[in-house]
Amino acid sequence: MMKKILPVLLSISLLVVLFSPIALAITTAAPENCTLKYDLTSVDSHCIKDKPVSIADYGMCCLLNTIYNVTNWIFVILVGIVMIFVIMGAFILVTAAGSPEKVTSGRNYVLYAAIGLIVAFLAKAVPGIVKIIVGVV
Protein backbone atom coordinates (compact mmCIF):
# COMPACT_ATOMS: atom_id res chain seq x y z
CA MET A 1 0.00 0.00 0.00
CA MET A 2 2.80 2.44 0.90
CA LYS A 3 4.57 1.75 -2.39
CA LYS A 4 1.54 3.08 -4.27
CA ILE A 5 0.90 6.13 -2.07
CA LEU A 6 4.41 7.61 -2.24
CA PRO A 7 4.57 7.99 -6.06
CA VAL A 8 1.06 9.45 -6.10
CA LEU A 9 1.96 12.02 -3.42
CA LEU A 10 5.17 12.91 -5.23
CA SER A 11 3.29 13.33 -8.52
CA ILE A 12 0.65 15.53 -6.93
CA SER A 13 3.25 17.70 -5.19
CA LEU A 14 5.16 18.06 -8.47
CA LEU A 15 2.01 19.18 -10.25
CA VAL A 16 1.23 21.69 -7.50
CA VAL A 17 4.74 23.14 -7.74
CA LEU A 18 4.57 23.36 -11.52
CA PHE A 19 1.10 24.91 -11.77
CA SER A 20 1.10 27.24 -8.74
CA PRO A 21 2.85 30.09 -10.64
CA ILE A 22 0.17 29.89 -13.33
CA ALA A 23 -2.60 30.08 -10.74
CA LEU A 24 -0.87 33.01 -9.06
CA ALA A 25 -0.44 34.83 -12.36
CA ILE A 26 -4.12 34.47 -13.12
CA THR A 27 -5.22 35.90 -9.77
CA THR A 28 -2.87 38.90 -9.67
CA ALA A 29 -3.08 41.99 -11.83
CA ALA A 30 -0.17 42.96 -14.04
CA PRO A 31 2.16 45.51 -12.46
CA GLU A 32 2.07 48.99 -13.93
CA ASN A 33 5.82 49.53 -13.89
CA CYS A 34 9.08 47.90 -12.92
CA THR A 35 12.23 49.40 -11.46
CA LEU A 36 15.36 48.22 -13.21
CA LYS A 37 18.18 46.89 -11.07
CA TYR A 38 20.59 46.58 -14.01
CA ASP A 39 21.79 49.10 -16.55
CA LEU A 40 20.27 47.95 -19.83
CA THR A 41 21.06 50.99 -21.97
CA SER A 42 22.26 48.61 -24.70
CA VAL A 43 18.63 47.50 -25.05
CA ASP A 44 17.04 50.94 -25.03
CA SER A 45 18.23 54.40 -24.03
CA HIS A 46 15.35 54.53 -21.50
CA CYS A 47 16.45 51.36 -19.66
CA ILE A 48 18.43 53.12 -16.95
CA LYS A 49 19.19 51.56 -13.58
CA ASP A 50 16.95 52.56 -10.61
CA LYS A 51 14.49 54.37 -12.87
CA PRO A 52 10.83 53.20 -13.02
CA VAL A 53 9.95 51.99 -16.50
CA SER A 54 6.39 51.60 -17.76
CA ILE A 55 5.72 48.03 -18.84
CA ALA A 56 3.47 49.16 -21.68
CA ASP A 57 6.29 51.21 -23.19
CA TYR A 58 9.39 49.22 -22.26
CA GLY A 59 8.41 45.55 -21.90
CA MET A 60 11.77 44.33 -23.20
CA CYS A 61 13.63 46.23 -20.47
CA CYS A 62 11.48 44.67 -17.75
CA LEU A 63 11.75 41.20 -19.33
CA LEU A 64 15.55 41.33 -19.45
CA ASN A 65 15.66 42.75 -15.92
CA THR A 66 13.58 39.77 -14.73
CA ILE A 67 15.85 37.33 -16.59
CA TYR A 68 18.88 38.91 -14.90
CA ASN A 69 17.22 38.54 -11.48
CA VAL A 70 16.28 34.90 -12.04
CA THR A 71 19.69 33.90 -13.37
CA ASN A 72 21.43 35.65 -10.49
CA TRP A 73 19.36 33.64 -7.99
CA ILE A 74 20.04 30.41 -9.89
CA PHE A 75 23.76 31.23 -9.82
CA VAL A 76 23.78 31.84 -6.07
CA ILE A 77 21.84 28.64 -5.33
CA LEU A 78 24.05 26.52 -7.60
CA VAL A 79 27.26 27.92 -6.11
CA GLY A 80 25.94 27.07 -2.64
CA ILE A 81 25.17 23.50 -3.73
CA VAL A 82 28.61 23.23 -5.34
CA MET A 83 30.27 24.26 -2.09
CA ILE A 84 28.30 21.61 -0.18
CA PHE A 85 29.32 18.93 -2.70
CA VAL A 86 32.99 19.94 -2.51
CA ILE A 87 32.92 19.80 1.28
CA MET A 88 31.17 16.41 1.23
CA GLY A 89 33.63 15.04 -1.33
CA ALA A 90 36.62 16.33 0.62
CA PHE A 91 35.26 14.84 3.83
CA ILE A 92 34.75 11.45 2.17
CA LEU A 93 38.27 11.58 0.69
CA VAL A 94 39.83 12.47 4.03
CA THR A 95 37.94 9.75 5.90
CA ALA A 96 38.37 7.10 3.17
CA ALA A 97 41.24 5.35 5.02
CA GLY A 98 42.44 3.82 1.78
CA SER A 99 39.11 2.30 0.78
CA PRO A 100 38.93 2.42 -3.04
CA GLU A 101 35.12 2.71 -3.02
CA LYS A 102 35.18 5.75 -0.74
CA VAL A 103 37.99 7.40 -2.71
CA THR A 104 36.00 6.93 -5.92
CA SER A 105 32.87 8.27 -4.24
CA GLY A 106 34.73 11.35 -2.95
CA ARG A 107 36.24 12.03 -6.37
CA ASN A 108 32.79 11.72 -7.96
CA TYR A 109 31.38 14.29 -5.53
CA VAL A 110 34.14 16.74 -6.48
CA LEU A 111 33.65 15.98 -10.19
CA TYR A 112 29.91 16.59 -9.95
CA ALA A 113 30.61 19.81 -8.08
CA ALA A 114 32.84 20.99 -10.93
CA ILE A 115 30.10 20.16 -13.44
CA GLY A 116 27.62 22.09 -11.27
CA LEU A 117 29.95 25.09 -11.24
CA ILE A 118 30.08 25.02 -15.05
CA VAL A 119 26.26 24.96 -15.13
CA ALA A 120 26.19 27.90 -12.70
CA PHE A 121 28.43 29.93 -15.00
CA LEU A 122 26.20 29.01 -17.94
CA ALA A 123 23.25 30.40 -15.96
CA LYS A 124 25.06 33.74 -15.86
CA ALA A 125 25.33 33.62 -19.68
CA VAL A 126 21.58 33.19 -20.26
CA PRO A 127 20.75 36.96 -20.36
CA GLY A 128 23.36 37.51 -23.06
CA ILE A 129 21.99 34.60 -25.06
CA VAL A 130 18.44 35.97 -24.73
CA LYS A 131 19.63 39.38 -25.94
CA ILE A 132 21.17 37.77 -29.02
CA ILE A 133 18.04 35.68 -29.74
CA VAL A 134 15.73 38.66 -29.35
CA GLY A 135 18.04 40.78 -31.50
CA VAL A 136 18.70 43.47 -28.95
CA VAL A 137 22.50 43.47 -29.06
BAFI-619784 format. One record per residue (C-alpha): residue number from 1; residue in three letters; x, y, z. Coordinates in Angstrom, 1 decimal. Example, Ala and Ser with C-alpha at 12.3 -4.5 7.8 and 13.67 -1.06 7.14 Angstrom:
<zalos>
+-----+---------+--------+--------+--------+
| num | residuo |     xx |     yy |     zz |
+-----+---------+--------+--------+--------+
|   1 |     ala |   12.3 |   -4.5 |    7.8 |
|   2 |     ser |   13.7 |   -1.1 |    7.1 |
+-----+---------+--------+--------+--------+
</zalos>
This chain:
<zalos>
+-----+---------+--------+--------+--------+
| num | residuo |     xx |     yy |     zz |
+-----+---------+--------+--------+--------+
|   1 |     met |    0.0 |    0.0 |    0.0 |
|   2 |     met |    2.8 |    2.4 |    0.9 |
|   3 |     lys |    4.6 |    1.7 |   -2.4 |
|   4 |     lys |    1.5 |    3.1 |   -4.3 |
|   5 |     ile |    0.9 |    6.1 |   -2.1 |
|   6 |     leu |    4.4 |    7.6 |   -2.2 |
|   7 |     pro |    4.6 |    8.0 |   -6.1 |
|   8 |     val |    1.1 |    9.5 |   -6.1 |
|   9 |     leu |    2.0 |   12.0 |   -3.4 |
|  10 |     leu |    5.2 |   12.9 |   -5.2 |
|  11 |     ser |    3.3 |   13.3 |   -8.5 |
|  12 |     ile |    0.6 |   15.5 |   -6.9 |
|  13 |     ser |    3.2 |   17.7 |   -5.2 |
|  14 |     leu |    5.2 |   18.1 |   -8.5 |
|  15 |     leu |    2.0 |   19.2 |  -10.3 |
|  16 |     val |    1.2 |   21.7 |   -7.5 |
|  17 |     val |    4.7 |   23.1 |   -7.7 |
|  18 |     leu |    4.6 |   23.4 |  -11.5 |
|  19 |     phe |    1.1 |   24.9 |  -11.8 |
|  20 |     ser |    1.1 |   27.2 |   -8.7 |
|  21 |     pro |    2.8 |   30.1 |  -10.6 |
|  22 |     ile |    0.2 |   29.9 |  -13.3 |
|  23 |     ala |   -2.6 |   30.1 |  -10.7 |
|  24 |     leu |   -0.9 |   33.0 |   -9.1 |
|  25 |     ala |   -0.4 |   34.8 |  -12.4 |
|  26 |     ile |   -4.1 |   34.5 |  -13.1 |
|  27 |     thr |   -5.2 |   35.9 |   -9.8 |
|  28 |     thr |   -2.9 |   38.9 |   -9.7 |
|  29 |     ala |   -3.1 |   42.0 |  -11.8 |
|  30 |     ala |   -0.2 |   43.0 |  -14.0 |
|  31 |     pro |    2.2 |   45.5 |  -12.5 |
|  32 |     glu |    2.1 |   49.0 |  -13.9 |
|  33 |     asn |    5.8 |   49.5 |  -13.9 |
|  34 |     cys |    9.1 |   47.9 |  -12.9 |
|  35 |     thr |   12.2 |   49.4 |  -11.5 |
|  36 |     leu |   15.4 |   48.2 |  -13.2 |
|  37 |     lys |   18.2 |   46.9 |  -11.1 |
|  38 |     tyr |   20.6 |   46.6 |  -14.0 |
|  39 |     asp |   21.8 |   49.1 |  -16.6 |
|  40 |     leu |   20.3 |   47.9 |  -19.8 |
|  41 |     thr |   21.1 |   51.0 |  -22.0 |
|  42 |     ser |   22.3 |   48.6 |  -24.7 |
|  43 |     val |   18.6 |   47.5 |  -25.0 |
|  44 |     asp |   17.0 |   50.9 |  -25.0 |
|  45 |     ser |   18.2 |   54.4 |  -24.0 |
|  46 |     his |   15.4 |   54.5 |  -21.5 |
|  47 |     cys |   16.5 |   51.4 |  -19.7 |
|  48 |     ile |   18.4 |   53.1 |  -16.9 |
|  49 |     lys |   19.2 |   51.6 |  -13.6 |
|  50 |     asp |   17.0 |   52.6 |  -10.6 |
|  51 |     lys |   14.5 |   54.4 |  -12.9 |
|  52 |     pro |   10.8 |   53.2 |  -13.0 |
|  53 |     val |   10.0 |   52.0 |  -16.5 |
|  54 |     ser |    6.4 |   51.6 |  -17.8 |
|  55 |     ile |    5.7 |   48.0 |  -18.8 |
|  56 |     ala |    3.5 |   49.2 |  -21.7 |
|  57 |     asp |    6.3 |   51.2 |  -23.2 |
|  58 |     tyr |    9.4 |   49.2 |  -22.3 |
|  59 |     gly |    8.4 |   45.6 |  -21.9 |
|  60 |     met |   11.8 |   44.3 |  -23.2 |
|  61 |     cys |   13.6 |   46.2 |  -20.5 |
|  62 |     cys |   11.5 |   44.7 |  -17.8 |
|  63 |     leu |   11.8 |   41.2 |  -19.3 |
|  64 |     leu |   15.5 |   41.3 |  -19.5 |
|  65 |     asn |   15.7 |   42.7 |  -15.9 |
|  66 |     thr |   13.6 |   39.8 |  -14.7 |
|  67 |     ile |   15.9 |   37.3 |  -16.6 |
|  68 |     tyr |   18.9 |   38.9 |  -14.9 |
|  69 |     asn |   17.2 |   38.5 |  -11.5 |
|  70 |     val |   16.3 |   34.9 |  -12.0 |
|  71 |     thr |   19.7 |   33.9 |  -13.4 |
|  72 |     asn |   21.4 |   35.6 |  -10.5 |
|  73 |     trp |   19.4 |   33.6 |   -8.0 |
|  74 |     ile |   20.0 |   30.4 |   -9.9 |
|  75 |     phe |   23.8 |   31.2 |   -9.8 |
|  76 |     val |   23.8 |   31.8 |   -6.1 |
|  77 |     ile |   21.8 |   28.6 |   -5.3 |
|  78 |     leu |   24.0 |   26.5 |   -7.6 |
|  79 |     val |   27.3 |   27.9 |   -6.1 |
|  80 |     gly |   25.9 |   27.1 |   -2.6 |
|  81 |     ile |   25.2 |   23.5 |   -3.7 |
|  82 |     val |   28.6 |   23.2 |   -5.3 |
|  83 |     met |   30.3 |   24.3 |   -2.1 |
|  84 |     ile |   28.3 |   21.6 |   -0.2 |
|  85 |     phe |   29.3 |   18.9 |   -2.7 |
|  86 |     val |   33.0 |   19.9 |   -2.5 |
|  87 |     ile |   32.9 |   19.8 |    1.3 |
|  88 |     met |   31.2 |   16.4 |    1.2 |
|  89 |     gly |   33.6 |   15.0 |   -1.3 |
|  90 |     ala |   36.6 |   16.3 |    0.6 |
|  91 |     phe |   35.3 |   14.8 |    3.8 |
|  92 |     ile |   34.8 |   11.4 |    2.2 |
|  93 |     leu |   38.3 |   11.6 |    0.7 |
|  94 |     val |   39.8 |   12.5 |    4.0 |
|  95 |     thr |   37.9 |    9.8 |    5.9 |
|  96 |     ala |   38.4 |    7.1 |    3.2 |
|  97 |     ala |   41.2 |    5.4 |    5.0 |
|  98 |     gly |   42.4 |    3.8 |    1.8 |
|  99 |     ser |   39.1 |    2.3 |    0.8 |
| 100 |     pro |   38.9 |    2.4 |   -3.0 |
| 101 |     glu |   35.1 |    2.7 |   -3.0 |
| 102 |     lys |   35.2 |    5.8 |   -0.7 |
| 103 |     val |   38.0 |    7.4 |   -2.7 |
| 104 |     thr |   36.0 |    6.9 |   -5.9 |
| 105 |     ser |   32.9 |    8.3 |   -4.2 |
| 106 |     gly |   34.7 |   11.3 |   -3.0 |
| 107 |     arg |   36.2 |   12.0 |   -6.4 |
| 108 |     asn |   32.8 |   11.7 |   -8.0 |
| 109 |     tyr |   31.4 |   14.3 |   -5.5 |
| 110 |     val |   34.1 |   16.7 |   -6.5 |
| 111 |     leu |   33.7 |   16.0 |  -10.2 |
| 112 |     tyr |   29.9 |   16.6 |   -9.9 |
| 113 |     ala |   30.6 |   19.8 |   -8.1 |
| 114 |     ala |   32.8 |   21.0 |  -10.9 |
| 115 |     ile |   30.1 |   20.2 |  -13.4 |
| 116 |     gly |   27.6 |   22.1 |  -11.3 |
| 117 |     leu |   29.9 |   25.1 |  -11.2 |
| 118 |     ile |   30.1 |   25.0 |  -15.0 |
| 119 |     val |   26.3 |   25.0 |  -15.1 |
| 120 |     ala |   26.2 |   27.9 |  -12.7 |
| 121 |     phe |   28.4 |   29.9 |  -15.0 |
| 122 |     leu |   26.2 |   29.0 |  -17.9 |
| 123 |     ala |   23.2 |   30.4 |  -16.0 |
| 124 |     lys |   25.1 |   33.7 |  -15.9 |
| 125 |     ala |   25.3 |   33.6 |  -19.7 |
| 126 |     val |   21.6 |   33.2 |  -20.3 |
| 127 |     pro |   20.7 |   37.0 |  -20.4 |
| 128 |     gly |   23.4 |   37.5 |  -23.1 |
| 129 |     ile |   22.0 |   34.6 |  -25.1 |
| 130 |     val |   18.4 |   36.0 |  -24.7 |
| 131 |     lys |   19.6 |   39.4 |  -25.9 |
| 132 |     ile |   21.2 |   37.8 |  -29.0 |
| 133 |     ile |   18.0 |   35.7 |  -29.7 |
| 134 |     val |   15.7 |   38.7 |  -29.4 |
| 135 |     gly |   18.0 |   40.8 |  -31.5 |
| 136 |     val |   18.7 |   43.5 |  -28.9 |
| 137 |     val |   22.5 |   43.5 |  -29.1 |
+-----+---------+--------+--------+--------+
</zalos>
